[in-house]
Each structure stands twice: as C-alpha cells, then as structure tokens.
C-alpha cells in the first residue's frame, strides 16, 4: 500500500530502525484513547511488515528485526516516542518526534475499535487528524506535546523542533487528502448495476430486464461530504433494494433450478412455464418500482415480506406493495 509506505518513509528518513524489545512492558499509565491511538500507529508498521513478508517493497528490513510475538505493538510505538530502542539503544530525535506526531494526529480523529487494525482506515485517521491540526493551530499541539511528556518522558524534549516536524507531517497528509479529493471529485455520482449472464436462456431474459432497468449504486461520501472511490446504497428507480445486488442474480438462478427440480418431482414438464412465471414476476416488480403511486412505506413493507434467507420473491414483493398501498389509501394504515 503506497500510502502506508509514504507514512513510514517519514520516520525512516530519520534513520529509525526497530530494535529488540526490552523485557519490561510499558510502565506508563495511559487511558484507553491513548492506547487505541498507539495501536493504530503500530498497524501502519505492521502493514509494512506484511508487505515485506509477501515479497513486496517495504521500508524496513524486517529480516533483521526481532519482535515479541513477531508483531509491532503499542509498546514498541511508546518506545519510539520515548526514544528508547531497547537493549541500551536509542531511536533518533526525528523518529521520536514524528512518532509522537502520528500518535497526536490519530488522537484528534477519535479512533474507533473497528478501525485500529486496518491500515487503510488508520491512514484516513491520519489525514483527518491533519485537517483537524490545521484548525487547532500549533499552540494546541505544543500544549499536548508538553503535557504528554509527563507520560512518555521523552529522551528528546524539544518544543522548538517538534513544531516544524509536526507541520511537515500534517502538511504532507493534507496534501495527500487534497489530491484525493480533487481526483475523486471527477467520479460519477452513481454507478449502474449490471449483472453477468448465465447458461440458462430464461434466466438471461430476466437478467436483461434488470440490466435495462435503472439499478444503480450511489457514491459514498466521507465524513466531510467528499466523494470516495466506493459506491453503495443500491436502488431501483431510486427505491432502495434492501439487500446486496448480487442476491438478485443469485435468486433468479436458484428459482430456475427449483423449476427444474419441481418438474422432476411432479413427473410433469412444467419447467418452461415455471421459468416464464419468474420472468413475469421480474416484469411486475420492475413496473411496481416505477409506479409513482406506490409509496416508499408500501415498498419497504412489501420488501420485508418478500426477502427470505438470501432469496427474493419478486412477484410477492410487487403484489404486497399494491396491497399495502391500497390499505394506506383507504385507512391510512398498512395492511395486516
């Protein structure tokens, strides 16, 4: 992951190298937010280690590094910040300062437990923290740096040098984020959903109906409202699908096979008629989705009664949507 490589390079340019961990574990008192932030920084290093293990380009020669449990831990990040390399060695002043700066940026983003072990997610925290840093200004960072010295007891305590170091790191992440925002701004707001065809002619007719309809996914925005590279929230003519798109093709294939099994079970050739009924159900469902007289509430309630165990009953969805809408029109309530 090139972005993670970028983050690590900021530390390694200063000559930082991980050493054997000392026998003693972390002895400083930290709250849960601080520990979570340290774990997030360690995740960045472990991503580089995994890249090295898989034969990719990494910035640390991990073959020469001995780690407890073969993983970079929050305790290792504490030692980087402290400037203590273990076995009497020291990390450089730049490594210590940049380690603390990364830690600080993540604390500004209030990391959630689910994000701590994802390098991609941690990188987003760092970029968001850089944006927060630009608003809080240098004095807020300096105040935190001085206060945290009581916890970390830096080998190198240098308030004057830490400011330009922090600004350089934050500016780099801000530049990266701004570049991504500019690139993502050109992405479309929606992506059409298109299903691949199968080996069954009847199923392919139904798939063609879906592919020619307006099934699409909407661009997902980040916490600041900017476009991302991801799409979600699938809809049909603007109405929610309430399930993953892949379920729709899978349903058609399953139902077609059920038709074949039913013919064998009943000792009657009802296969073609059964599959034509599937196509009719899809047509009815698509027409219902386009019907402006069907309310969102009726559509939603019908969906809840028509999606079972990863399978969709199109005809039932369409029929129940009409039943619920009729009840809403007449009584103001959904049909029981």
N, C-alpha and C positions, 0 to 999 in steps of 0.2 A: 504494500500500500504506500504509494509515493508520498502522501500527506504525512503519514507516520514517520517515514524516513526523513522528511523535512523537519519535523519536530525534534527528532533525535539528533540531527546534524547540528542543531543549535547548541546542544550540550557537548557533542563530541569535538566540535571545532576548538573547544577549550582544553582538549586533552583529557577529558574524563574517561576513566576506564573502571569498570566494576571489579571489585576485589573479592577475596574470600570473605564470607560473613563472619563476624566475631561470634563467639559462643553466646554472649549475653543477648537477650532480646531487648526490644525497645523499653526503656525505663521511663520515658517522659509520659506525662499524663495528657491525653488527647480526647476530645469529645468525638461523638460519632461522625459529625460532619467532617472534621479534620481527617479522621481515619478513612472515610469514604473517598475524600479527595486524594489522599496518598495512594489508595488502591487504584484509583483512576490513572494516576501518573504511572504507576507500575504497569498497568495494562499497555501503555504505549511502548514501554521497553519490552514487554513480553511479546508484543506483536512483531517487533524486530527480531526477537529470538526465534519465533516460529518461522519467520521468513528465512532465516539462516538455516534452520533445520530442514526446510523443504527445498533447499538448494538455491533460494533466491538471493538477491543482493541485500546485504544488511550493513549497518554501520559499526557494529560491534563484532569483534572476533569471538563469538560465543564459545568456541572450542577451548579458549584459554580461560574462560570464566567458570568458577566453581560457586554454585549457589545452593543454599539449603533447599531441598525438595526440587532442585533444578528449575526454580521459578524466581523471578524478581518479585519481591514482596514489598508491602508498605514499609517494613523495617529498613529495607535497602534504600528506599527513597528518603527516609528520615536521615540515614547516614550520609546520603549525597548532600542533603540540605545542611546538615551539621558540618560537612566537610571531613567526615571520618570514614576512611576507606576500609577499615578493618585490618587486623594484624599490624597495627602501627603505621599504616599508610594513610595518605590524605588525598581527598579529591581537591581539584583546583578551585580557586575562588570563583571563577566563572561558572564552573559546574554547580557549585553550591548556590550561587545567586540565581542561575537560570532554573535550577531545580525548585527553589522556593517560588520563583515567578510563575512556573507552570502550576504549582500547587495553589498559589493565590488565585490565578485565573479560574481554576476549576471551582474553588470555594465560592467565587462570585456567581457561578451558574447553579448552585444548589443541586448537586448531582443526586439522582435517584438510584436506588439499589439496582434497578434493572439495567442501568447504563454503565455501571462500574467496570464491567468485564468485556465491553465491546469497544475496540479501538476506534471504530468509525464513530460511535456515539461520543466517546471521550474527546475526539477531535472537534466535534460540534460544540462540546462544552468549552473547549479552549477558545474557539472562535467567538462564541457568545460572551465568554469572560473578557475577551479583548475589547468587545464593544462596550461592555459594562465599565471596563477600565477607563475608556476614553471619556465616559461621563463622570466617573468618580474623581478623576484627576490624580495627580501624583501624590498629593498630601495624604489622601485616604490610603493609598498603597504604602507609603512610608510609615504611616501610623501603625498599620497592621504588621509591617516588617519589624518595627521596633518592639511592638507588643509581643510578637511571636518569638522573639529572641529569648524570652523568659522560658518558653517551652523547648525550643530547639537548641539554644545555646550554641549559636554558630561559631565555628572556628574562625571564620572570617566575618566580622561585623563591620560593614562599610556602607552606611546610609547614602553617602555621596555616589558611590559606584553602582549601587543597586538600582538607582533611578534610571539612568540611561540603558542599563541592561534590560530592565522591565519594559521600557518604552520600545526598545528594539524588538523584543519578543512580541509584544502586543501589536506593534505596527505590522509585523510580518503576518500574524494571524488575521488582522483586519484587512490587509491587502489580499490575502488568500480568499477571505469571505467576500470581499467586494468583487473580486474577479469571478467567483462562482455565481454571485447574484446577477452580474451582467450576462454571463453565459446562459444561466437558467431563465432569464427574462425573455429569451427568444423561444423558449419551449411553448408548445401549444397548450391551451387551457384544458383541452380534452383529448383523449386518445380513443379511437374507435376500437371496439372489441370484435375480433374476428376469429372464428373457430375453424380449425382444420377439418377436412372432410374424412369420412370413414370408408369402410369397404361395403357398406350397406346403402343401396340406392335410395330406399325410403328415408333412412336417417339423413342422407345427404340433402334430400329435398327440405327436410325440417331445418337442417343447418343453414341451408341457403336462405331460408326465410329469416333466420336470426341474423345472418351476416348482412342482409339487405335492410334490416331494421336499424334503428338508431340506438344501438347498445354502445355505451362509452364509459370511460373512467375519467374522473376529474383530477387535475393536477393537485398534489398535496402541497400545502404551504408550511413553512417553518413557523416558529413561534413569533417571528416578526412580520409574518404575512408574505414573505418572499417565496417565489416558486422553487420547488425542489426537482430532483430528477425522477421522483417517484409519482406514481398515479394510483388512485384508489377510488372509493365511493362509486362503485359501478351502478349504472342506471339504464333503464329502457324508456326512451322518450321522456327523460327527465325524472322518471319514477324510480325509486330505489329497488334494487334486486333482492336485498336482504340475504344474499349468500354469495359465495365466491363464483366468479364467472365460469370456472372450469366445471362446476356442477351441472351447468345447463347442457353441455355436450354429453357429459357422463350419463345424465338422466336419459337422454334420447337413446344412447347405446344400450343402457340397461333395459329400457322399456321394449326396445326392438328384440332383444334376446328373450325377454319374458313372453313376447308374442310367439316366438318360435317354440318355446317350451310348452306354452299353453296348447298349441296345435298338436304336439306330440301327446300331451296329457289327455286331451279330449278326443284323440283319434279323429280329428276333423281339421281340414285345411282352412284355418281362419287366420293364417299368418299375414297374408296381404291385407285383409280387411282390418286386422288389428293394427297394423302399421299405418294404414291410411287414417285410422282414428287418432293416432299420435300426431300426425301432420295436421289434422283438423283441430286438435287441441292447441297446438302451437299457433295456428292462424287465429283462433278465437282469443288466445292470450294476448297476442300482439294487437289485435283490434281493440281489446279492452284497455290495454295500456295506452292506446292513442285516444280513447274516448274521453273527451273533456268533462262529460257528465259523471264520470266515476271519480269520487273524491279520494284524497290521499288516505283518509281514515279507512274507507271501504277497501281500498287497495291493500293497505297494510294488514288489516284484519284477515282478509282473504289469504294473504301470503302466509300468515301464521298458521292457517289451517291446511295449507297445501304443500308445505315443505317438510318431508319426513325422512329422517335417517339418511341425509345426503341425496335425496331424490325429490324431484319437483313434479307435481301433478298439474300440468298446465291447464287442462280443461276445468279442473276443480277450482283452481285459482280464479279463472275468468268467471265461472258461474257464481261462485260465492261473492265475488266483488259486486256482481249485479244484484244478488240477493241483499247484501248489506246496504248497498246504495238505495235500493227500494225502501228498505226499512228506515233508513235515515231520512229519506224524503217524506215518508208518511208519518213517522213517530218522533223523529229526531234522535233515535237510538239505534244502535246496531242490532241486527237480527241475532237472536239467541240460537 
